[in-house]
């Protein structure tokens, strides 16, 4: 997914959901129609600068944060990044392994 409109839309959607807002609520804050929020989130429309600023205010983020796409990695990309870090740093591997054991124990209760 390299289309900037899709990346931006996914980011807005993710933040909106993290804020427990519906598309209708965000549309009301931004003063645009709910279908327009849907089109933005699906990458069909790119918001204007004014609308983007209103979205950022409504989501309580700085506008640049809407363009932070690092968290849209595939599972394979995340695994590769972790394995690479672990192979370069044995201490990191040990720390993450201890964390893994603790989480596994906690989640299996």
PLY file of the C-alpha trace (Angstrom):
ply
format ascii 1.0
element vertex 109
property float x
property float y
property float z
element edge 108
property int vertex1
property int vertex2
end_header
0.00 0.00 0.00
2.18 2.81 -1.23
-0.59 5.22 -2.23
-0.26 8.28 0.00
-4.03 8.81 0.14
-4.52 5.24 1.39
-1.73 5.54 3.95
-3.13 8.83 5.22
-6.67 7.44 5.33
-5.55 4.36 7.25
-3.67 6.52 9.72
-6.69 8.78 10.30
-8.92 5.73 10.75
-6.51 4.14 13.23
-6.25 7.29 15.33
-10.01 7.87 15.17
-10.68 4.36 16.45
-8.06 4.73 19.17
-9.96 7.84 20.30
-13.21 5.82 20.30
-14.79 8.12 17.76
-17.22 7.07 15.06
-16.97 8.40 11.54
-20.14 10.36 12.25
-18.59 12.03 15.30
-15.41 12.93 13.44
-17.45 14.29 10.54
-19.42 16.45 12.96
-16.23 17.81 14.57
-14.74 18.55 11.16
-18.02 19.88 9.75
-18.09 17.64 6.68
-20.37 14.80 5.66
-19.87 11.31 7.07
-19.40 9.86 3.55
-16.46 12.24 3.08
-14.76 10.84 6.19
-15.32 7.36 4.78
-13.84 8.38 1.42
-10.82 9.93 3.15
-10.25 6.86 5.33
-10.54 4.55 2.32
-8.07 6.61 0.30
-10.61 7.67 -2.32
-10.33 11.37 -1.44
-7.42 13.39 -0.15
-8.52 15.99 2.38
-7.84 19.65 1.75
-5.31 21.36 3.97
-8.14 23.01 5.92
-9.94 19.70 6.42
-6.70 17.98 7.38
-6.06 20.65 10.01
-9.59 20.20 11.39
-9.12 16.42 11.49
-5.86 16.83 13.40
-7.55 19.14 15.91
-10.52 16.78 16.29
-8.17 13.82 16.86
-5.98 15.86 19.21
-2.79 15.27 17.22
-0.32 17.49 15.44
-0.90 17.47 11.66
2.48 15.83 11.00
1.42 12.87 13.15
-1.17 11.97 10.52
1.76 11.21 8.20
3.64 8.88 10.55
3.22 5.62 8.67
5.88 3.51 10.40
3.30 1.44 12.23
1.88 0.05 8.99
4.34 -2.82 8.70
3.50 -6.33 7.68
4.00 -9.19 10.09
6.96 -10.34 8.02
8.55 -6.87 8.13
8.17 -6.79 11.91
9.69 -10.28 12.26
12.61 -9.36 10.01
13.25 -6.18 11.97
13.16 -8.02 15.31
15.35 -10.90 14.11
17.86 -8.44 12.73
17.95 -6.49 16.01
18.29 -9.70 18.03
21.14 -10.99 15.89
22.98 -7.69 16.35
22.39 -7.33 20.08
22.41 -10.37 22.37
21.37 -8.30 25.41
18.26 -7.15 23.57
17.44 -10.75 22.73
17.70 -11.76 26.38
15.51 -8.86 27.53
12.84 -9.60 24.95
12.95 -13.29 25.79
12.31 -12.53 29.46
9.48 -10.23 28.43
8.09 -12.95 26.18
8.14 -15.47 29.03
6.38 -13.04 31.37
3.73 -12.18 28.79
3.16 -15.81 27.84
2.68 -16.72 31.50
0.35 -13.76 32.06
-1.73 -14.34 28.95
-2.11 -18.08 29.59
-3.63 -17.65 33.05
0 1
1 2
2 3
3 4
4 5
5 6
6 7
7 8
8 9
9 10
10 11
11 12
12 13
13 14
14 15
15 16
16 17
17 18
18 19
19 20
20 21
21 22
22 23
23 24
24 25
25 26
26 27
27 28
28 29
29 30
30 31
31 32
32 33
33 34
34 35
35 36
36 37
37 38
38 39
39 40
40 41
41 42
42 43
43 44
44 45
45 46
46 47
47 48
48 49
49 50
50 51
51 52
52 53
53 54
54 55
55 56
56 57
57 58
58 59
59 60
60 61
61 62
62 63
63 64
64 65
65 66
66 67
67 68
68 69
69 70
70 71
71 72
72 73
73 74
74 75
75 76
76 77
77 78
78 79
79 80
80 81
81 82
82 83
83 84
84 85
85 86
86 87
87 88
88 89
89 90
90 91
91 92
92 93
93 94
94 95
95 96
96 97
97 98
98 99
99 100
100 101
101 102
102 103
103 104
104 105
105 106
106 107
107 108
